[in-house]
């Protein structure tokens, strides 16, 4: 395999698609939130308006077939109660469709009054009051939902008193409303569990996406540091050599000297390619020979001293020290061309210390080049492996001190 080939991260992404009920519930919550202060924002039942219309037709048919509406006496009362039952349920259906809480409460009250009146005429009123209680509890908490069904009991009592019927109508209306409240609360709790599960699923997925995004950004920063450090070190040295080559040509140097300078430039290009391959290996977490690579920086302007028994460091920590040394040498060549650079690498029991000092020198023409990310990149590298880095003026010129755990 080509060492320059970048490994591809083909790990499967982990996503959980919301179920259809969860998706409808989350859609209801989002729409309710945007609809205003009177909107239904909690417990929106996953029932289509068309299905509610069928329930309306069935409820009206049930009341009409049981009470036999007509034009006189009890039959006239049955006609009125059948109409108000239809009106109450219709108000409820339209209010739920528009997600309006106050209008929904009005529909429940009308339905409860109708159910109480029907209960005074026929036991089928129990079903109407149960529907009113279930509708109230599916939207409101227990106390306000129970308050909305009280008119059913009042209407049943009035109907029983007017018609001279047994007080059993009151008990029927109350029991129907209570049963509806129980069913509605259970249904509402189930809907709320669906909402909570959907919200938790969405939160987990957002967390996973953010985590993966952070990993991608961290890897991009890592690759960016590698590219910067390799190019900065190699191209800066190459620039110095090419400048020297140009001076030799301008001074009329012989072919041997020019050829030797050109050979040094070619070696720098080769070394740059080798550095790139080493950077890719480190991205794959292959070990780094810190002592050997820092010792290779020695030349006529750079003195390197290594003390202690070399310690095997992690790939990231080893490369961080090598890159700090290279960047410090590059900066010295740019800002203090011709100055002596002293590199000291000390392997200790608890930490590995790298100190780079350079003597002062006149400003160089290369001092204004670069994007200014060198020192920032060095510090980021060292801090990511748990180390520290300081850089600043010293008695002998400029000092960079990096330390990483052994």
Secondary structure, 3 states (H helix, E strand, C coil): CCCCCCCCCCCCCCCCCCCHHHHHHHHHHHHHHHHCCCECCCCCCCCCHHHHHHHHHHHHHHHHHHHCCCCCHHHHHHHHHHHHHHHHHHHHHHHHHHCEHHHHHHHHHHHHHHHHHHHHHCCCHHHHHHHHHHHHHCCCCHHHHHHHHHHHHHHHHHHHHHHCCCCHHHHHHHHHHHHHHHHHHHHHHHHHHHHHHHHHHHHHHHHHHHHHHHHHHHHHHHHHHHHHHHHHHHHHHHHHHHHHHHHHHHCCCCHHHHHHHHHHHHHHHHHHHHHHHHHHHHHCCCCCCHHHHHHCCCCCCEEEEEECCCCCCCHHHHHHHHHHHHHHHHHHHHHCCCCCEEEEEEECCCEEEEEEEECCCCCCHHHHCCCCCHHHHHHHHHHHCCCEEEEEEECCEEEEEEEEEC
